[in-house]
Amino acid sequence: MKHESVAEHTNFQMLKELSPYVKFVHFTANQVILEATQGDHEVHSFIFDIMEGVQWPPLMAEVAMGKSTFLEITAIIVD
């Protein structure tokens, strides 16, 4: 399993905080997922290289507001 270094983690965190693009991409991707699965009771997302996983908590919160939607996230990591 590939582990990122502390420097890589710190660099990503800095980029995320300084650049609106990362947040915009995450917001847009989550919005597309929500729109594409509107009315579905089960959503299963496969993620390649989940990295920090910062995109998923806002999506989980939105799905949790739905009445009976089940969300499953499977991370696929390739060394």
C-alpha positions as CSV (number, residue, x, y, z in Angstrom):
1,M,0.0,0.0,0.0
2,K,1.4,3.4,-1.0
3,H,1.6,5.9,1.9
4,E,1.9,9.5,1.1
5,S,4.7,11.5,2.8
6,V,4.0,14.2,5.3
7,A,5.2,16.7,2.7
8,E,2.7,15.5,0.1
9,H,-0.1,15.7,2.6
10,T,1.0,19.2,3.6
11,N,1.3,20.3,0.0
12,F,-2.2,19.0,-0.8
13,Q,-3.7,20.8,2.3
14,M,-2.0,24.1,1.2
15,L,-3.3,23.7,-2.3
16,K,-6.8,22.9,-1.0
17,E,-6.8,26.0,1.2
18,L,-5.3,28.4,-1.2
19,S,-7.0,27.4,-4.4
20,P,-10.7,27.7,-5.1
21,Y,-10.4,25.1,-7.9
22,V,-10.1,22.1,-5.6
23,K,-13.2,23.1,-3.6
24,F,-15.1,23.9,-6.8
25,V,-14.2,20.5,-8.4
26,H,-15.4,18.7,-5.2
27,F,-18.6,20.7,-5.0
28,T,-19.3,20.1,-8.7
29,A,-18.6,16.4,-8.6
30,N,-20.9,16.0,-5.5
31,Q,-23.6,18.0,-7.2
32,V,-23.5,15.8,-10.3
33,I,-23.6,12.7,-8.1
34,L,-26.6,14.1,-6.2
35,E,-28.5,15.0,-9.3
36,A,-27.7,11.7,-11.1
37,T,-29.0,9.7,-8.1
38,Q,-32.0,11.8,-7.2
39,G,-34.8,9.6,-6.1
40,D,-32.6,6.5,-5.8
41,H,-32.6,4.6,-2.5
42,E,-29.2,3.2,-2.8
43,V,-26.0,4.9,-4.1
44,H,-22.7,3.0,-4.5
45,S,-19.7,5.1,-5.5
46,F,-16.4,3.5,-6.6
47,I,-13.4,5.8,-6.0
48,F,-10.0,5.4,-7.6
49,D,-7.3,6.9,-5.4
50,I,-9.4,8.4,-2.6
51,M,-6.4,10.5,-1.4
52,E,-7.5,12.6,1.6
53,G,-11.2,11.8,1.2
54,V,-12.1,15.5,1.8
55,Q,-14.8,15.4,-1.0
56,W,-17.0,12.8,0.7
57,P,-18.1,14.3,4.1
58,P,-20.3,17.1,2.4
59,L,-21.8,14.4,0.1
60,M,-22.5,12.2,3.1
61,A,-24.2,15.1,4.9
62,E,-26.4,15.8,1.8
63,V,-27.4,12.2,1.5
64,A,-28.1,11.9,5.2
65,M,-30.7,14.7,4.8
66,G,-32.6,12.4,2.4
67,K,-35.1,10.2,4.1
68,S,-34.1,6.7,3.1
69,T,-31.0,6.8,0.9
70,F,-28.2,4.3,1.6
71,L,-24.7,5.5,0.5
72,E,-21.8,3.1,0.1
73,I,-18.3,4.3,-0.9
74,T,-15.7,1.8,-2.1
75,A,-12.1,3.1,-2.4
76,I,-9.9,1.3,-4.9
77,I,-6.2,1.9,-4.4
78,V,-3.6,0.6,-6.7
79,D,0.1,0.5,-5.7
